[in-house]
Amino acid sequence: NDIVPMPQIAEHYAISPNHLMKVTQQLTKLGYVESVRGRNGGLRLTRAPKEINI
């Protein structure tokens, strides 16, 4: 799975970066996404999209 930068996700879905941060923290705790820190960081799904049902 590719790592997608948080600003790119926020822009794509037209939501504030702060709101995205709150949502992704919960999704990370639940194991749906993995947070990657650093210069090339962002979010990555932990399984195939078709396997995720929220």
C-alpha positions as CSV (number, residue, x, y, z in Angstrom):
1,N,0.0,0.0,0.0
2,D,1.2,3.5,-0.8
3,I,1.8,6.2,1.8
4,V,-0.4,9.2,1.2
5,P,0.6,12.6,2.8
6,M,-2.0,14.0,5.2
7,P,-2.3,17.3,3.4
8,Q,-3.1,15.5,0.2
9,I,-5.9,13.5,1.9
10,A,-7.3,16.6,3.6
11,E,-7.4,18.5,0.3
12,H,-8.9,15.6,-1.6
13,Y,-11.8,15.3,0.9
14,A,-12.1,19.0,1.5
15,I,-11.7,18.7,5.3
16,S,-9.5,20.5,7.7
17,P,-6.2,18.9,8.6
18,N,-7.1,19.2,12.3
19,H,-10.3,17.2,11.8
20,L,-8.4,14.6,9.7
21,M,-5.8,14.2,12.4
22,K,-8.5,13.4,15.0
23,V,-10.2,10.9,12.7
24,T,-6.9,9.2,11.7
25,Q,-5.8,8.8,15.3
26,Q,-8.9,6.7,15.9
27,L,-8.5,4.7,12.7
28,T,-4.9,4.0,13.6
29,K,-5.9,2.8,17.1
30,L,-8.5,0.5,15.5
31,G,-5.8,-0.9,13.0
32,Y,-7.4,0.4,9.8
33,V,-4.4,2.6,8.9
34,E,-0.8,2.9,9.7
35,S,0.7,6.3,10.4
36,V,4.2,6.9,9.0
37,R,6.2,9.8,10.4
38,G,8.9,11.8,8.8
39,R,9.6,13.7,5.6
40,N,7.9,11.1,3.4
41,G,5.3,10.3,6.0
42,G,1.6,10.0,5.8
43,L,-1.0,7.3,6.0
44,R,-1.1,3.8,4.6
45,L,-4.0,1.3,4.7
46,T,-3.2,-1.8,6.7
47,R,-5.2,-4.1,4.4
48,A,-6.8,-4.1,1.0
49,P,-9.6,-1.5,0.6
50,K,-12.2,-4.1,-0.2
51,E,-11.5,-5.8,3.2
52,I,-12.3,-2.6,5.1
53,N,-15.9,-2.0,6.1
54,I,-16.6,0.9,8.4
